[in-house]
Structure formats: structure tokens, C-alpha cells
Amino acid sequence: MYSIDELKEIISAIDNSSVTNLSIKSADGEKIVIKKEIITAQTSPVTTTVETNNKTTVYSNVETSQKDETNEENFKVIKSPMVGVFYSSSSPEAKPFVQIGSKISIGDTVCIIEAMKLMNEVTADINGEIIDICVSNGDVVEYGQPLFKIK
């Protein structure tokens, strides 16, 4: 059986490549099928389907609002790397990692995503300033869902 970390690594590799389908069968007969569907239009839904032992789980980051193409060039987005619960701070009493107006650098922790009782720090992959926080503390987030807009 594959660990959660191994599955996350495989999904991330697929997401960052042009591969759209991957099927893996382990020695014990477990089969994992990952399918990535990308639709280009005003919105770009990405669906990842994971099948294990006849159980299918679908993860989607479908965005329903139309994007303003002129505004899109003015900011970058930090997206959720996984499905889980969004936390803006390390504990309920602690201050948030970032707020609107916070300056961030590559590698700065911007939030925590809890997935299967594991706390996963999400770090910035770009330098900039937080101009919008797209989710609230405690919200369930989807894989690929926008968390922060960066200018």
C-alpha cells in the first residue's frame, strides 16, 4: 500500500508535468489510476481521480467565477497543495502567519493545511505582498484552490 506522502508526491509530479494519465499496479495487486483533466477557457478546472482497490476519489479545483484577464496579470496566486483544513496560524492563540499587506519571501510559511491529522506548512514560492486571502481560518480547501493573491 502506498503512503499518503508517496501519493502526494506522485500527484504533485503529475500536476507539474504534461502527463494526463498514470496507472500503477503494485506487487500486491493494488492499482492506482491518476487522471488529470485540464480544460482551457475562462476557467481552468483540473480534476485528479485516484482509484485504489475499486474505490474512486475525485479531487477538483473547479473555479466558477470568470477571471478578469487584465487583473490576472497584476497578481500571482498561492494555491492549496492538497485537500484539507486551512489554518492561518500555528495555534488558535497565535497570530496569523500573514495578513493582507504582509510582505513575503520565497520559503516563508503562509499557512497550515491539516490533512489526515498531519499539519502541513504551506510556504511561499514567490516574493511579494499579500493582496487577498481567499479563504477563512478553518475552511476546508480543495487541491489547487487559490489561498492567497500576491502582488
C-alpha positions as CSV (number, residue, x, y, z in Angstrom):
1,M,0.0,0.0,0.0
2,Y,1.2,3.5,-0.8
3,S,1.7,6.1,2.0
4,I,-0.1,9.4,1.9
5,D,3.3,11.1,1.3
6,E,4.0,8.9,-1.6
7,L,0.6,9.6,-3.2
8,K,1.1,13.4,-2.7
9,E,4.5,13.2,-4.4
10,I,3.1,11.3,-7.3
11,I,0.1,13.7,-7.7
12,S,2.4,16.7,-7.4
13,A,4.7,15.2,-10.1
14,I,1.7,14.6,-12.4
15,D,0.3,18.1,-11.7
16,N,3.6,19.7,-12.7
17,S,4.0,17.8,-15.9
18,S,2.2,17.4,-19.2
19,V,1.3,13.8,-18.3
20,T,-2.5,13.4,-18.0
21,N,-2.9,9.7,-17.1
22,L,-0.9,7.4,-14.9
23,S,-1.6,3.8,-13.9
24,I,0.5,2.0,-11.3
25,K,0.0,-1.6,-10.1
26,S,1.9,-2.8,-7.1
27,A,3.2,-6.3,-6.5
28,D,0.3,-7.0,-4.0
29,G,-2.3,-6.1,-6.7
30,E,-3.2,-2.6,-5.5
31,K,-3.9,-0.4,-8.5
32,I,-3.7,3.4,-8.5
33,V,-5.0,5.4,-11.5
34,I,-4.4,9.1,-11.7
35,K,-6.1,11.1,-14.4
36,K,-5.6,14.8,-14.9
37,E,-8.2,16.7,-17.0
38,I,-7.3,20.3,-17.9
39,I,-9.9,22.4,-19.8
40,T,-8.8,25.8,-21.1
41,A,-11.3,28.5,-21.3
42,Q,-12.2,31.4,-19.0
43,T,-11.8,28.9,-16.2
44,S,-9.4,26.0,-16.0
45,P,-10.8,23.2,-13.9
46,V,-8.3,20.5,-13.0
47,T,-9.6,17.1,-11.8
48,T,-7.5,14.4,-10.3
49,T,-9.0,11.0,-10.0
50,V,-7.4,8.4,-7.7
51,E,-8.6,4.8,-7.8
52,T,-7.5,2.3,-5.2
53,N,-8.9,-1.2,-4.9
54,N,-12.2,-0.3,-6.7
55,K,-12.6,2.9,-4.6
56,T,-12.6,6.2,-6.5
57,T,-11.8,9.6,-5.1
58,V,-12.1,12.7,-7.2
59,Y,-10.4,16.0,-6.3
60,S,-11.3,19.1,-8.2
61,N,-10.4,22.8,-8.1
62,V,-13.2,24.0,-10.4
63,E,-13.4,27.8,-10.2
64,T,-16.9,29.0,-11.1
65,S,-16.2,32.7,-11.4
66,Q,-14.9,34.2,-14.7
67,K,-11.4,35.7,-14.5
68,D,-10.7,39.3,-15.4
69,E,-7.7,38.8,-17.7
70,T,-6.4,42.3,-17.1
71,N,-6.4,41.8,-13.4
72,E,-4.9,38.4,-13.6
73,E,-1.6,39.8,-14.8
74,N,-1.3,42.0,-11.7
75,F,-1.0,39.2,-9.2
76,K,0.1,35.7,-8.6
77,V,-1.8,33.0,-6.7
78,I,-0.6,30.6,-4.0
79,K,-2.8,27.5,-4.3
80,S,-3.5,24.7,-1.9
81,P,-1.1,21.8,-2.5
82,M,-3.7,19.3,-1.0
83,V,-7.2,18.8,0.2
84,G,-7.5,19.6,3.9
85,V,-8.4,22.3,6.5
86,F,-6.8,25.7,6.2
87,Y,-5.3,27.3,9.3
88,S,-3.9,30.9,9.2
89,S,-1.8,30.4,12.4
90,S,0.1,27.6,14.2
91,S,-2.5,27.6,17.1
92,P,-5.8,29.3,17.9
93,E,-4.0,31.8,20.2
94,A,-1.1,32.6,17.8
95,K,-1.2,35.5,15.4
96,P,-1.7,34.6,11.7
97,F,1.4,33.8,9.6
98,V,0.4,36.5,7.1
99,Q,-2.3,39.2,6.7
100,I,-3.3,41.4,3.8
101,G,-0.4,43.8,3.3
102,S,2.2,41.3,4.6
103,K,5.5,41.1,2.6
104,I,6.5,37.6,1.9
105,S,9.7,35.9,0.6
106,I,10.3,32.6,-1.0
107,G,10.2,29.9,1.7
108,D,8.1,31.9,4.2
109,T,5.3,29.9,5.9
110,V,1.9,31.4,4.8
111,C,-0.5,28.9,6.4
112,I,-1.0,25.3,7.5
113,I,-3.2,22.7,5.8
114,E,-4.3,19.8,8.0
115,A,-4.8,16.6,6.1
116,M,-5.4,13.3,7.8
117,K,-4.3,14.7,11.2
118,L,-1.0,15.9,9.7
119,M,-0.2,19.6,9.8
120,N,1.5,20.6,6.5
121,E,3.1,24.0,6.3
122,V,2.5,25.8,3.0
123,T,5.4,28.1,2.0
124,A,5.6,30.9,-0.4
125,D,7.1,30.1,-3.8
126,I,7.3,33.8,-4.8
127,N,8.3,37.1,-3.3
128,G,5.6,39.8,-2.9
129,E,2.9,41.3,-0.9
130,I,-0.4,39.6,0.2
131,I,-3.2,41.5,-1.5
132,D,-6.0,39.0,-0.8
133,I,-6.7,36.0,1.4
134,C,-9.2,33.8,-0.5
135,V,-10.2,31.5,2.4
136,S,-11.1,31.8,6.0
137,N,-9.5,30.1,9.0
138,G,-11.0,26.6,9.4
139,D,-12.3,26.3,5.9
140,V,-12.0,23.0,4.0
141,V,-9.9,23.6,0.9
142,E,-9.5,21.6,-2.3
143,Y,-6.4,20.7,-4.1
144,G,-5.4,23.6,-6.3
145,Q,-7.8,26.1,-4.7
146,P,-6.5,29.7,-4.5
147,L,-5.4,30.6,-1.0
148,F,-3.6,33.9,-1.4
149,K,-3.2,36.5,-4.1
150,I,0.3,38.1,-4.3
151,K,1.3,41.3,-5.9
